[in-house]
Amino acid sequence: MAPLPLVCALLTVAFRTTTGVPQDPSAVPPLVTSPLLHPLPEIVSSVVLRYFCHPFQPVQIYQAARTMDHRAMQRDILAEVLGVVAGQCTVAFASTSGDGPRTRTVVFGQNGDTFERLLDGFSTSRHDYSGRYLLVLTGSPRDVEWRRLFGALWRRHIVHVNVLVLKNATVDVYTYQPYSPQHCGQPLMKLVASVANATDSLRHNLYPSRRFTSLHNCTLQVGSFEAKPYTFLRRKVDGYTDLGGFEGDLLRLVACRLQFRVNVTESPQQVQWGSIGPPGNSTGTMKLVQDELVDLVIACMALDVVRNLYLKPGWAYYTSRVLFAVPQGRPYTGFEKLFRPFRVDVWAALGTVLVGVVVVVTVLSCGRRARALRAFVYGPSVEMPLIGALYLLWGGAVRHVPRRNFARTLFAIWVLFTFVLRTLYQGSLYMYLQRSATYPPLATLNEIHRSTLQYHMVNIAMRFFVDRPEIQPRARFIPPGLDTFGSMVADMADRYTDRVVVCPQDMVAYNNKLTKRTGRVIQVTRESITLFPVTIYYPKKSFLTQVFDREIRTIVQTGLFDFWVRNYGDYDFEANRREPGTAGEPRKLTVDHLVGAYELLFGGYLLTVSVFLLELVSVRVAYLRCVLEFCLE
């Protein structure tokens, strides 16, 4: 019959009862244990209750022994441990399946070989190597090759680990340091504490939250490429490359706080981001970090679901926007500038008034019965009333004024109307003639989709348009190379008119700050395509995620990172959409400004010559002569 503690433990595992566990060591409930032959079960229980209980993660337990005696010993220890933690922690054995990688793992092993065999079966899909690990040695410490064991742990970057070794009436707790003043990336064994019971173990912090406060000037390999203003590659005379940009500034400050050096490894063949896939199928910077050729990659890296399957993302310390860099609007011609002082509705109202004048004059000019009404409206002495009305509209004078009160009233109203309209037009025309204005650039996504412009983007940006397969024939991928993406964005200021470029807003802001004094700014859409959370990616086994995230959170909360971002770019995109020439001192008009007026004058001359030719022809054509005489009336 099974012992009562083991039965209770198995019931606990079956029902997976999870309860809150106090995090304060002083708040840990007293252990109730049966008399033991040695303190190992009591200390294991104390460590599990204090450091391994989690409201959403079970404690994963593994056992490995070569002999029946050691298997029996491990079962007895485990039974005592499970009897203590029952009802306070959820426990899962190695055969228990679960969702997501485990962050709390306890391994019972007879010697170093058994530990290594268990570690060989671990994978990043089932285990989070940056989590907490506890190795309990049930055999003799003489059977463990410690350098080999800690080397196996370091190859997996399992650093939050302690090994419990029973020595007489005490338990020694060992761990290792991968970085020290004399060693970089080489595990150095360290005795953490020697404890005799659970109360004694509470005096030591076996899993400190800030275990790595210094990397002792060791070098980290950093994968990157040039993506201004996120990262700049600055070549030094000694052959090394330094990182600039606001992400480069962030990494430099983190390196100063954690005391490590940076060695930049560029993307192979300048493929930049590259693609991510199963091991052996990735390219570019993604291949560097997946194959663990670098410790991290930083260069405008957006959080992505596919990347998270194969890499470990850090904390998203900045959220940008992805939008379209669009061409400048088409410049107004000289003739089109003459129509700019009034909006379309004003021109429509003026046209309606003139059509009304033409209709009235036409009606009053037809038939003898209309002569009396014509004399009442604008007087019998007024000749060519239609031309006179237009003459007044354009600022001319009249020789004959109406004599009757009603006609004079209509005349005064028309003079007042044309005076106000002409004054407003002339006052605005002077300002509009000076501007080298353009039509407004595309502002919305729908306007771009309705246009015939090509979509230029890096290949990984195609995921933003999975819901619009119709744009795929218009998509053009920017070839990888040294800052080819940034150059394409910069050339949108004055070179390209047949395309739009999908890019983060920071690239546009950076170029606008450089070229704003010259007036050549890049225009963007008011609507964004999506948000763009920026982070650092690490290999799946990396332990640096928590270390870097802690420092980056501190930097971001101070507002220093936002200051860097604003210092590298001009983010006033709405001000850049306003037309140039709206501020400053008035300028003298030049011939270029008056091209529209010359075009209008030339058109007037052509009209005059045409009418003259028609008059010559009307001498022989009676119908044409009647039409011209009617217009004169």
C-alpha positions as CSV (number, residue, x, y, z in Angstrom):
1,M,0.0,0.0,0.0
2,A,1.3,3.4,-1.0
3,P,2.5,5.8,1.7
4,L,-0.1,8.4,2.8
5,P,2.1,11.5,1.7
6,L,2.6,10.1,-1.8
7,V,-1.2,9.5,-2.1
8,C,-1.9,13.1,-1.1
9,A,0.7,14.3,-3.6
10,L,-0.7,12.3,-6.5
11,L,-4.2,13.7,-5.7
12,T,-2.7,17.1,-5.7
13,V,-1.2,16.5,-9.2
14,A,-4.4,15.0,-10.5
15,F,-6.6,17.9,-9.5
16,R,-3.9,20.6,-10.1
17,T,-5.0,22.7,-7.2
18,T,-3.5,26.1,-7.5
19,T,-3.5,28.7,-4.7
20,G,-1.8,32.0,-4.1
21,V,1.7,31.7,-2.6
22,P,3.1,34.5,-0.5
23,Q,6.3,36.0,-2.1
24,D,7.7,37.4,1.1
25,P,10.1,34.9,2.6
26,S,9.0,35.9,6.0
27,A,5.4,35.1,5.0
28,V,6.1,31.5,4.0
29,P,4.0,29.1,6.2
30,P,6.0,26.8,8.6
31,L,6.8,23.5,7.1
32,V,5.0,20.5,8.7
33,T,7.2,17.5,8.0
34,S,7.6,14.1,9.5
35,P,10.9,13.1,11.1
36,L,13.6,12.7,8.4
37,L,16.9,10.9,8.2
38,H,18.5,13.9,6.5
39,P,17.5,17.6,5.8
40,L,17.3,17.3,2.0
41,P,13.5,16.8,1.6
42,E,12.8,19.6,4.0
43,I,15.2,22.0,2.2
44,V,13.8,21.1,-1.2
45,S,10.3,21.7,0.1
46,S,11.3,25.1,1.4
47,V,13.0,26.1,-1.9
48,V,9.9,25.0,-3.9
49,L,7.5,26.9,-1.7
50,R,9.6,30.0,-1.6
51,Y,10.8,30.3,-5.2
52,F,8.9,27.9,-7.4
53,C,5.2,28.3,-6.6
54,H,3.5,30.3,-9.3
55,P,-0.2,31.0,-9.8
56,F,-0.1,30.1,-13.5
57,Q,2.8,27.8,-13.9
58,P,3.1,24.3,-12.4
59,V,6.4,23.0,-10.9
60,Q,7.7,20.5,-13.5
61,I,9.5,17.5,-11.8
62,Y,11.9,15.1,-13.4
63,Q,13.6,12.0,-12.0
64,A,16.7,10.1,-13.2
65,A,18.5,7.3,-11.5
66,R,20.5,4.3,-12.7
67,T,20.0,2.0,-9.7
68,M,16.9,0.8,-7.9
69,D,18.2,2.1,-4.6
70,H,18.5,5.6,-5.9
71,R,15.1,5.4,-7.5
72,A,13.6,4.4,-4.2
73,M,15.5,7.2,-2.4
74,Q,14.1,9.8,-4.9
75,R,10.6,8.4,-4.5
76,D,10.9,8.8,-0.8
77,I,12.2,12.3,-1.0
78,L,9.6,13.3,-3.6
79,A,6.8,11.8,-1.5
80,E,7.9,14.0,1.5
81,V,8.2,17.1,-0.7
82,L,4.8,16.6,-2.3
83,G,3.3,16.0,1.1
84,V,4.5,19.4,2.2
85,V,3.6,21.5,-0.9
86,A,0.3,19.8,-1.4
87,G,-2.5,22.4,-1.7
88,Q,0.0,25.2,-2.2
89,C,1.7,24.5,-5.5
90,T,0.6,22.8,-8.7
91,V,2.9,20.0,-9.6
92,A,3.4,18.3,-13.0
93,F,5.6,15.3,-13.8
94,A,7.7,14.9,-16.9
95,S,5.1,12.9,-18.7
96,T,2.4,15.5,-18.1
97,S,1.7,17.6,-21.3
98,G,1.1,21.3,-21.1
99,D,0.8,24.4,-23.1
100,G,3.8,26.7,-23.4
101,P,7.3,26.3,-22.0
102,R,7.7,25.7,-18.3
103,T,9.5,28.2,-16.2
104,R,9.8,26.2,-12.9
105,T,11.7,22.9,-13.1
106,V,13.0,20.6,-10.3
107,V,15.3,17.7,-11.4
108,F,16.3,14.8,-9.2
109,G,19.4,13.0,-10.4
110,Q,21.8,10.4,-9.2
111,N,25.0,11.8,-10.8
112,G,26.2,14.1,-13.5
113,D,25.5,11.7,-16.3
114,T,21.8,11.4,-15.3
115,F,21.5,15.2,-15.2
116,E,23.1,15.5,-18.6
117,R,20.8,12.9,-20.2
118,L,17.8,14.7,-18.9
119,L,19.1,18.0,-20.2
120,D,19.7,16.5,-23.6
121,G,16.0,15.8,-23.8
122,F,15.0,19.4,-23.0
123,S,13.8,21.8,-25.7
124,T,12.9,25.4,-26.0
125,S,9.4,24.5,-26.9
126,R,8.8,22.8,-23.6
127,H,11.2,24.6,-21.3
128,D,12.0,28.3,-20.8
129,Y,15.7,28.3,-20.1
130,S,15.6,31.7,-18.5
131,G,13.3,30.3,-15.8
132,R,14.2,28.8,-12.4
133,Y,15.8,25.4,-12.1
134,L,16.7,23.3,-9.1
135,L,18.9,20.2,-9.4
136,V,18.8,17.8,-6.5
137,L,21.8,15.4,-6.3
138,T,20.8,12.2,-4.6
139,G,24.1,10.4,-5.2
140,S,27.7,11.1,-4.1
141,P,29.2,14.5,-5.1
142,R,32.3,12.5,-6.2
143,D,30.3,11.1,-9.1
144,V,29.8,14.6,-10.6
145,E,32.2,16.3,-12.9
146,W,31.1,19.8,-12.0
147,R,32.8,21.7,-14.8
148,R,31.1,19.4,-17.3
149,L,27.7,19.7,-15.7
150,F,27.8,23.5,-15.5
151,G,29.1,23.6,-19.0
152,A,26.0,21.7,-20.1
153,L,23.8,24.2,-18.3
154,W,25.7,27.1,-19.8
155,R,25.3,25.8,-23.3
156,R,21.6,26.0,-22.8
157,H,22.0,29.4,-21.0
158,I,20.3,28.0,-17.9
159,V,21.7,30.4,-15.4
160,H,19.0,30.7,-12.7
161,V,19.9,27.3,-11.3
162,N,21.0,25.9,-8.0
163,V,22.3,22.4,-7.3
164,L,21.6,20.8,-3.8
165,V,24.2,18.4,-2.6
166,L,23.8,16.5,0.7
167,K,27.0,16.5,2.8
168,N,26.6,14.8,6.2
169,A,24.0,16.8,8.1
170,T,24.0,19.8,5.8
171,V,23.0,20.6,2.3
172,D,25.4,22.7,0.1
173,V,23.9,24.9,-2.5
174,Y,26.0,25.5,-5.7
175,T,25.5,27.6,-8.7
176,Y,27.9,29.1,-11.3
177,Q,28.8,32.4,-12.8
178,P,29.2,32.6,-16.6
179,Y,30.8,36.1,-16.4
180,S,33.5,37.1,-14.0
181,P,36.5,39.5,-14.0
182,Q,38.8,36.7,-15.2
183,H,36.4,34.6,-17.3
184,C,33.9,35.6,-20.1
185,G,31.4,33.0,-21.1
186,Q,33.0,30.2,-19.0
187,P,31.1,28.8,-16.1
188,L,32.8,29.3,-12.7
189,M,31.4,27.1,-9.9
190,K,30.3,29.0,-6.8
191,L,29.1,27.9,-3.3
192,V,26.0,29.9,-2.5
193,A,25.3,28.6,1.0
194,S,25.4,25.6,3.4
195,V,22.1,25.1,5.1
196,A,21.1,22.6,7.8
197,N,17.3,23.0,7.7
198,A,14.4,25.0,6.1
199,T,14.7,27.9,8.5
200,D,18.4,28.2,7.8
201,S,17.6,28.3,4.0
202,L,15.4,31.4,4.5
203,R,18.4,33.4,5.4
204,H,19.8,33.2,1.9
205,N,18.4,34.5,-1.4
206,L,19.0,31.6,-3.7
207,Y,17.3,33.2,-6.8
208,P,18.0,36.9,-6.7
209,S,15.9,39.0,-9.1
210,R,19.0,41.1,-10.0
211,R,21.6,38.3,-10.3
212,F,23.4,39.9,-13.3
213,T,24.3,43.5,-12.4
214,S,27.6,43.4,-14.3
215,L,29.0,41.4,-17.2
216,H,32.5,42.4,-16.1
217,N,33.5,44.1,-19.4
218,C,32.9,41.0,-21.4
219,T,31.9,41.3,-25.1
220,L,28.5,40.6,-26.5
221,Q,28.0,39.9,-30.1
222,V,25.3,42.2,-31.5
223,G,23.7,41.7,-34.9
224,S,22.6,44.9,-36.7
225,F,22.5,46.8,-39.9
226,E,22.0,50.4,-40.9
227,A,18.3,51.5,-40.6
228,K,18.4,55.3,-39.9
229,P,17.5,56.7,-37.5
230,Y,17.1,53.5,-35.5
231,T,20.7,52.4,-36.1
232,F,23.8,53.9,-37.7
233,L,26.9,52.0,-38.6
234,R,29.9,54.1,-37.7
235,R,33.2,52.6,-38.9
236,K,36.2,53.2,-36.7
237,V,39.8,53.4,-37.7
238,D,40.6,50.2,-35.8
239,G,38.2,48.2,-37.9
240,Y,35.4,48.0,-35.4
241,T,31.9,49.3,-35.9
242,D,30.0,51.5,-33.5
243,L,26.2,51.8,-33.4
244,G,24.5,55.1,-33.5
245,G,20.8,56.1,-33.8
246,F,18.4,56.1,-31.0
247,E,18.5,52.4,-30.6
248,G,22.3,52.5,-30.8
249,D,22.2,55.1,-28.0
250,L,19.9,52.8,-26.0
251,L,22.3,49.9,-26.4
252,R,25.3,52.1,-25.4
253,L,23.6,53.1,-22.2
254,V,22.6,49.6,-21.3
255,A,26.2,48.5,-22.0
256,C,27.4,51.2,-19.6
257,R,25.0,50.1,-16.9
258,L,25.7,46.4,-17.3
259,Q,29.4,46.9,-18.0
260,F,29.8,45.0,-21.3
261,R,31.4,45.7,-24.6
262,V,29.6,45.5,-28.0
263,N,31.0,43.8,-31.1
264,V,28.7,44.5,-34.1
265,T,28.1,41.7,-36.6
266,E,26.5,43.0,-39.8
267,S,23.8,41.1,-41.7
268,P,25.3,38.6,-44.2
269,Q,25.5,40.1,-47.7
270,Q,23.6,43.1,-46.4
271,V,20.2,41.2,-46.4
272,Q,19.1,43.4,-43.5
273,W,16.1,41.8,-41.7
274,G,15.8,38.7,-43.8
275,S,13.2,36.0,-43.3
276,I,12.6,33.7,-40.4
277,G,11.6,30.0,-40.5
278,P,12.6,26.6,-39.2
279,P,16.3,26.2,-38.4
280,G,18.4,26.3,-41.6
281,N,15.7,28.2,-43.6
282,S,16.3,31.7,-42.2
283,T,18.2,34.5,-43.9
284,G,19.8,37.8,-43.0
285,T,19.9,39.1,-39.4
286,M,17.2,36.5,-38.5
287,K,19.7,33.7,-39.3
288,L,22.4,35.3,-37.2
289,V,20.3,35.3,-34.1
290,Q,18.6,31.9,-34.7
291,D,21.9,30.2,-35.2
292,E,23.2,31.8,-32.0
293,L,26.0,33.6,-33.9
294,V,25.1,36.7,-32.0
295,D,23.7,37.3,-28.5
296,L,21.0,39.7,-29.7
297,V,19.8,41.8,-32.8
298,I,18.8,45.4,-32.6
299,A,17.8,47.3,-35.8
300,C,14.2,48.4,-36.2
301,M,12.9,45.0,-35.1
302,A,9.1,44.8,-34.9
303,L,7.3,42.3,-32.8
304,D,6.0,39.6,-35.0
305,V,4.1,36.4,-34.3
306,V,6.3,34.3,-36.7
307,R,9.5,35.6,-35.2
308,N,8.3,34.8,-31.7
309,L,8.0,31.1,-32.7
310,Y,11.7,30.8,-33.3
311,L,13.3,33.7,-31.3
312,K,12.8,35.3,-27.9
313,P,11.5,38.9,-28.0
314,G,12.4,41.4,-25.4
315,W,10.1,44.1,-24.0
316,A,8.6,46.5,-26.6
317,Y,10.2,49.8,-25.5
318,Y,8.9,51.9,-28.4
319,T,5.8,51.9,-30.6
320,S,6.0,53.6,-33.9
321,R,3.6,53.8,-36.9
322,V,3.9,52.2,-40.3
323,L,2.6,54.5,-43.0
324,F,3.0,55.5,-46.7
325,A,5.6,58.0,-47.9
326,V,3.7,59.5,-50.9
327,P,4.8,61.7,-53.8
328,Q,4.6,65.4,-53.7
329,G,1.3,66.8,-55.2
330,R,1.4,67.9,-58.9
331,P,2.4,71.6,-59.2
332,Y,-0.3,74.0,-60.2
333,T,0.1,75.5,-63.7
334,G,0.3,79.2,-64.1
335,F,-3.3,79.3,-65.5
336,E,-4.6,77.1,-62.6
337,K,-3.2,79.5,-60.1
338,L,-5.6,82.2,-61.4
339,F,-8.5,80.1,-60.0
340,R,-6.9,79.4,-56.6
341,P,-8.2,82.5,-54.7
342,F,-11.7,81.1,-54.7
343,R,-12.9,77.6,-53.9
344,V,-15.0,75.6,-56.3
345,D,-18.3,76.6,-54.6
346,V,-17.5,80.3,-55.0
347,W,-16.7,79.8,-58.7
348,A,-19.9,77.8,-59.1
349,A,-21.9,80.6,-57.4
350,L,-20.3,83.3,-59.7
351,G,-21.0,81.2,-62.7
352,T,-24.6,80.8,-61.7
353,V,-24.9,84.6,-61.4
354,L,-23.4,85.2,-64.8
355,V,-25.6,82.6,-66.4
356,G,-28.6,84.5,-64.9
357,V,-27.3,87.7,-66.4
358,V,-27.0,86.1,-69.8
359,V,-30.5,84.7,-69.6
360,V,-32.0,88.1,-68.6
361,V,-30.2,89.9,-71.4
362,T,-31.2,87.3,-73.9
363,V,-34.8,87.4,-72.9
364,L,-35.0,91.2,-73.0
365,S,-33.3,91.3,-76.4
366,C,-35.8,89.0,-78.2
367,G,-38.8,90.7,-79.9
368,R,-40.3,94.1,-79.9
369,R,-42.6,93.5,-76.9
370,A,-39.5,93.2,-74.7
371,R,-38.2,96.6,-75.5
372,A,-40.5,98.3,-72.9
373,L,-39.4,95.8,-70.3
374,R,-35.8,96.3,-71.3
375,A,-36.1,100.0,-70.9
376,F,-37.5,99.4,-67.4
377,V,-34.7,97.0,-66.3
378,Y,-31.6,98.8,-67.6
379,G,-32.8,101.7,-69.7
380,P,-32.9,102.3,-73.5
381,S,-29.6,104.2,-73.6
382,V,-27.6,101.3,-72.3
383,E,-25.9,99.5,-75.2
384,M,-24.3,96.0,-75.1
385,P,-25.5,95.3,-71.5
386,L,-23.9,91.9,-71.4
387,I,-20.4,93.2,-72.2
388,G,-21.0,96.1,-69.8
389,A,-21.8,93.7,-67.0
390,L,-18.6,91.8,-67.6
391,Y,-16.7,95.0,-68.0
392,L,-17.8,96.1,-64.5
393,L,-17.0,92.7,-63.1
394,W,-13.4,93.1,-64.4
395,G,-13.0,96.7,-63.0
396,G,-14.0,98.8,-66.0
397,A,-16.2,101.9,-66.2
398,V,-19.5,102.6,-68.0
399,R,-20.4,105.6,-70.2
400,H,-24.1,105.4,-69.8
401,V,-26.0,104.8,-66.6
402,P,-29.7,104.0,-66.2
403,R,-32.1,106.8,-65.7
404,R,-35.0,105.1,-63.9
405,N,-34.9,104.3,-60.2
406,F,-35.3,100.5,-60.5
407,A,-32.7,100.3,-63.2
408,R,-30.3,102.4,-61.1
409,T,-30.9,100.2,-58.1
410,L,-30.0,97.0,-60.1
411,F,-27.0,98.9,-61.4
412,A,-25.8,99.9,-57.9
413,I,-26.3,96.3,-56.6
414,W,-24.2,94.9,-59.5
415,V,-21.5,97.5,-58.9
416,L,-21.3,96.7,-55.2
417,F,-21.3,92.9,-55.9
418,T,-18.5,93.2,-58.5
419,F,-16.5,95.6,-56.3
420,V,-16.5,93.2,-53.3
421,L,-15.8,90.1,-55.4
422,R,-13.0,91.8,-57.4
423,T,-11.3,93.2,-54.3
424,L,-11.3,89.8,-52.5
425,Y,-10.0,88.1,-55.7
426,Q,-7.2,90.6,-56.2
427,G,-6.1,90.6,-52.6
428,S,-5.8,86.8,-52.6
429,L,-4.3,86.5,-56.0
430,Y,-1.1,88.3,-55.1
431,M,-0.4,85.7,-52.4
432,Y,-1.3,82.7,-54.5
433,L,0.8,83.8,-57.4
434,Q,4.0,83.9,-55.3
435,R,3.6,80.3,-54.2
436,S,5.1,77.3,-56.0
437,A,2.0,75.4,-54.8
438,T,1.1,71.9,-55.5
439,Y,-2.0,69.8,-55.3
440,P,-2.5,68.2,-51.8
441,P,-0.6,64.9,-51.5
442,L,-2.5,61.7,-51.0
443,A,-3.8,61.6,-47.4
444,T,-5.8,58.4,-47.0
445,L,-5.2,54.7,-47.7
446,N,-8.3,54.6,-49.9
447,E,-6.9,57.3,-52.1
448,I,-3.7,55.3,-52.6
449,H,-5.6,52.1,-53.4
450,R,-7.7,54.0,-56.0
451,S,-4.5,55.4,-57.6
452,T,-2.2,53.6,-60.0
453,L,0.9,54.1,-57.9
454,Q,3.2,51.2,-57.2
455,Y,3.7,49.9,-53.7
456,H,7.4,49.7,-52.8
457,M,8.3,47.9,-49.6
458,V,10.7,45.5,-48.0
459,N,9.6,41.9,-48.4
460,I,8.6,41.4,-44.8
461,A,6.1,44.3,-45.0
462,M,3.8,42.4,-47.3
463,R,2.2,40.9,-44.2
464,F,0.5,44.2,-43.6
465,F,-1.6,43.7,-46.8
466,V,-2.9,40.1,-46.4
467,D,-6.4,41.5,-46.4
468,R,-5.8,43.3,-49.8
469,P,-4.6,40.7,-52.2
470,E,-5.5,43.0,-55.1
471,I,-2.5,45.1,-54.5
472,Q,0.0,42.3,-55.0
473,P,0.5,43.0,-58.7
474,R,1.4,46.5,-57.8
475,A,3.9,45.5,-55.1
476,R,7.6,46.0,-55.7
477,F,10.2,44.8,-53.2
478,I,13.1,47.0,-52.3
479,P,16.3,45.0,-53.0
480,P,18.4,44.4,-49.8
481,G,21.6,46.4,-49.5
482,L,23.4,49.0,-47.4
483,D,20.6,51.4,-46.5
484,T,18.7,50.8,-49.7
485,F,15.5,51.1,-47.8
486,G,16.4,54.5,-46.2
487,S,17.6,55.8,-49.6
488,M,14.3,55.0,-51.2
489,V,12.5,56.8,-48.5
490,A,14.8,59.9,-48.8
491,D,14.3,60.0,-52.6
492,M,10.5,60.4,-52.1
493,A,11.1,64.1,-51.3
494,D,11.8,65.1,-54.9
495,R,12.6,62.2,-57.1
496,Y,9.9,59.6,-57.3
497,T,6.3,60.4,-58.5
498,D,5.2,56.9,-59.6
499,R,5.2,55.1,-56.3
500,V,4.5,55.0,-52.6
501,V,6.9,53.5,-50.0
502,V,5.7,51.6,-46.9
503,C,8.0,52.7,-44.1
504,P,8.0,53.6,-40.3
505,Q,7.3,57.2,-39.6
506,D,10.7,57.6,-37.9
507,M,12.5,57.2,-41.2
508,V,10.4,60.0,-42.7
509,A,10.9,62.2,-39.7
510,Y,14.6,61.7,-39.8
511,N,14.9,62.8,-43.5
512,N,12.5,65.7,-43.0
513,K,14.7,67.1,-40.2
514,L,17.7,66.9,-42.5
515,T,16.1,68.6,-45.5
516,K,13.4,70.9,-44.0
517,R,15.6,74.0,-44.5
518,T,15.7,73.3,-48.2
519,G,11.9,72.9,-48.3
520,R,12.2,69.3,-49.7
521,V,10.1,67.4,-47.2
522,I,8.7,63.9,-47.5
523,Q,4.9,63.7,-47.5
524,V,3.0,61.0,-45.6
525,T,-0.5,59.8,-45.3
526,R,-2.6,60.9,-42.4
527,E,-3.8,57.4,-41.8
528,S,-1.3,54.8,-40.7
529,I,-1.2,51.2,-41.9
530,T,-0.5,49.6,-38.5
531,L,1.3,50.1,-35.3
532,F,5.0,49.2,-35.1
533,P,6.2,47.9,-31.7
534,V,10.0,47.9,-31.6
535,T,12.0,45.4,-29.5
536,I,15.2,43.5,-29.3
537,Y,15.3,39.8,-30.4
538,Y,17.4,37.2,-28.7
539,P,18.1,33.5,-29.3
540,K,15.5,31.2,-27.9
541,K,17.9,30.0,-25.2
542,S,19.1,33.5,-24.1
543,F,19.0,34.6,-20.5
544,L,19.7,38.2,-21.4
545,T,16.0,39.0,-22.0
546,Q,15.1,39.7,-18.3
547,V,18.5,41.4,-17.7
548,F,18.1,43.8,-20.6
549,D,14.4,44.4,-20.0
550,R,15.0,45.5,-16.5
551,E,17.5,48.1,-17.6
552,I,15.5,49.3,-20.6
553,R,12.3,49.8,-18.5
554,T,14.3,52.0,-16.2
555,I,15.6,54.1,-19.1
556,V,12.3,54.4,-20.9
557,Q,10.5,55.5,-17.7
558,T,12.9,58.4,-17.3
559,G,11.8,59.8,-20.7
560,L,15.3,59.6,-22.0
561,F,14.4,57.3,-24.9
562,D,11.6,59.6,-26.1
563,F,14.0,62.5,-26.0
564,W,16.4,60.6,-28.3
565,V,13.6,59.7,-30.7
566,R,12.5,63.3,-31.0
567,N,16.0,64.5,-31.3
568,Y,16.6,62.4,-34.4
569,G,13.5,63.6,-36.4
570,D,10.9,66.2,-37.2
571,Y,7.5,64.6,-36.4
572,D,5.3,67.6,-37.3
573,F,3.9,65.9,-40.4
574,E,0.8,68.1,-40.6
575,A,3.0,71.3,-40.7
576,N,4.9,69.7,-43.5
577,R,1.7,69.2,-45.5
578,R,1.0,72.9,-45.5
579,E,2.0,74.8,-48.6
580,P,5.4,76.6,-48.6
581,G,5.4,80.3,-48.8
582,T,2.5,80.7,-46.3
583,A,4.8,82.6,-43.9
584,G,7.6,85.2,-44.1
585,E,8.0,88.5,-45.9
586,P,6.2,89.2,-49.2
587,R,8.3,88.7,-52.3
588,K,8.4,90.6,-55.5
589,L,6.4,89.2,-58.4
590,T,8.5,87.7,-61.2
591,V,7.7,86.6,-64.7
592,D,7.3,83.0,-63.4
593,H,4.6,84.2,-61.1
594,L,2.7,85.9,-63.9
595,V,2.7,83.1,-66.4
596,G,-1.0,82.5,-65.9
597,A,-1.8,86.2,-66.6
598,Y,0.3,86.1,-69.8
599,E,-1.6,83.0,-70.8
600,L,-4.9,84.7,-70.2
601,L,-3.8,87.7,-72.2
602,F,-2.7,85.6,-75.1
603,G,-6.0,83.8,-75.0
604,G,-7.8,87.1,-75.1
605,Y,-5.8,88.2,-78.2
606,L,-6.7,84.9,-79.9
607,L,-10.4,85.5,-79.1
608,T,-10.2,89.0,-80.5
609,V,-8.6,87.9,-83.7
610,S,-11.2,85.1,-84.0
611,V,-14.1,87.6,-83.6
612,F,-12.5,89.9,-86.1
613,L,-12.3,87.1,-88.6
614,L,-15.9,86.2,-87.9
615,E,-16.9,89.8,-88.6
616,L,-15.2,89.7,-92.0
617,V,-16.9,86.4,-92.9
618,S,-20.3,87.8,-91.7
619,V,-20.3,90.3,-94.6
620,R,-21.0,87.4,-96.9
621,V,-23.0,85.1,-94.4
622,A,-26.3,86.6,-93.4
623,Y,-26.9,84.1,-90.6
624,L,-23.6,84.8,-88.9
625,R,-24.2,88.6,-89.3
626,C,-27.5,88.2,-87.4
627,V,-25.8,86.4,-84.6
628,L,-23.1,89.0,-84.2
629,E,-25.7,91.8,-84.2
630,F,-27.7,90.0,-81.6
631,C,-24.6,89.8,-79.3
632,L,-24.0,93.5,-79.8
633,E,-27.5,94.3,-78.7
